[in-house]
Amino acid sequence: MEMTDDQISPYFIAIDDDRIDNMICSKIIQQVIPGVEVKTFTDPEDGLEFFQSSYLTNENKYGILFLDINMPTLTGWEVLERFKNFPDDFRKRLKIFILSSSVSPRDKELADNNPMVCDFIQKPLTTTYIKSILKNGEYNIVPSSQIKNS
């Protein structure tokens, strides 16, 4: 679903227990879409609270979530389990990408077999990858005028 410039901008969200990885993710996204809002959370519970408090109530909010797997308080897999309790409409408006340093074939297989996960990305996130998902019709929720080409 492509959005027009006068609609609410999508959120980009990163949930990763490593502050530096969150900062890198945010900077990469903002290189591609200058000025876009990127929410980052080092505590997955805070990320879930964000979705419950400000996302579920607004049907015009679309988002792309970059979710780490290995976190000490709640794993990415546990976050995905919690998302199963959210309304179907919410899950349709959120595109989830696993962003992990894991090289485990099992993690890749779990991501590939989870219908909520769009892709498994090996860290670090790159501008090339961001541009590729934004140009993919299925994930095209950012007006093309906002995407920086260089």
N, C-alpha and C positions, 0 to 999 in steps of 0.2 A: 504494500500500500504506500504510494508516494504521497507525501504531505506537501502542501503549498506553503509559501512564505508566511501567510497570515495565520496559519494554524500553530498550535502549541508546539514548541520544539521538543524533540525527543530527549530523553535522558540517556546518558551513558553512565553506567555504574560499574565499579570495580570492587569486588570483595576479595581481599587478599590480606593475610596477616602481616605481610611485609610492607612497611610504609614506602620503601624505595621502589618496590615493584608497582605499587599503586601510583606513585609519582611518575614513573616512566610511562605507565599505561595512560595516565591523564595527559601528559605532554605529547605523546604520540597522537592521541585522538585530537588534541587541540592544534597540532600541526596540520592535520587534514581539514578540520572544521574549526577555524579560528573563532574563539568566543563561545563555543558550545559549553554547556554545563556538564561537568563530569563529577559525579558523586563517588567518593571513595570511602570504603569502610575497612578497618583492620579487624573488626569484630563482626563475624557473620550475624550474630544476634542483632546488632545495630542495623545491619543491612536489611534484615527481615523486618525489623520495626519500621524502617523507612518505607518499604513496600506496603506494609499494612496501614501506615498512617497517611501517606500522601499519594500513593499510587492506586490503591484499590478504589478510592472514591472518585477518581477522575478518569472517565472513559476516553478522554482525548490524549492521555499520556501513553506514549509508546517508548520502549526502551531496549537497549542492548546491554546485556550484563556480561561482564568478563569475570568468571568465577574460578578461583583457585581451588584445588582439590585438598591439598594437605595443609590443614590449619589446626591448631591445638584445641580450640574450644568447640568447634563444630566443623566437620569436614564439608567439602563441596558436595559430596554425595548426600550428606544429611540435610544440607540446604535444599537440594533438589527434592528430597523426600518431603520436606515441609511445604514446598511449592505445590505438591500434589493436593494439599488441602485448600489452596486458593481457587477462586472461581475460574472456570474455563476461559471466560472472556479475558481475565487478567493474563493467563498463560499465553493466550493468542497475541497479546500486545507486547509481550516480552520475549526477545530473542536471546537465548542463553548460549554463551560460548565458554567452554572450559579453557582457561588460560593457565597452564601449569608447566613446571619444570620437570615433571615426571616423564620418564622414558619407559615406563612400564607398559608393555603391550596390553596388560589387563585393564589399566586405566583407559587406554584408547578404546578398547573393546567395550567397556562399560559406557563410555561416552557415546560411541557409535550406536549402541543398542538402547539408549535412553531417548524417547521421543521428544523430550523437552530440550535436548541439547542439539544445537545447530552444527557445532563443529568442535573439535579438539585442537587447540593451538598450543604449540610448544613456545615457551617464553624465549625471547622477549617478543612482545607485540610489535608489529612494524606498520609504517604508514602504508606500505603496499597492501598489506592484509586489510587494513581499515578501508582503503579505497575499494578493494575487491568486494568486500561485503556490502558496502554502500551502493555499489553499482549493480549488485545482484538484485533483480526485481523483487525477490521474496523479502529482502531485508531493506529495501530502499525506502527508508522512513525519514530521510533528510533531503530537503530540497537541493537539487543539483547546484543551484546558485551559491549554496553555502560551502561546497566542497572545494578546497584549494587544490588546484591541479599540479602545482610544482612541488 
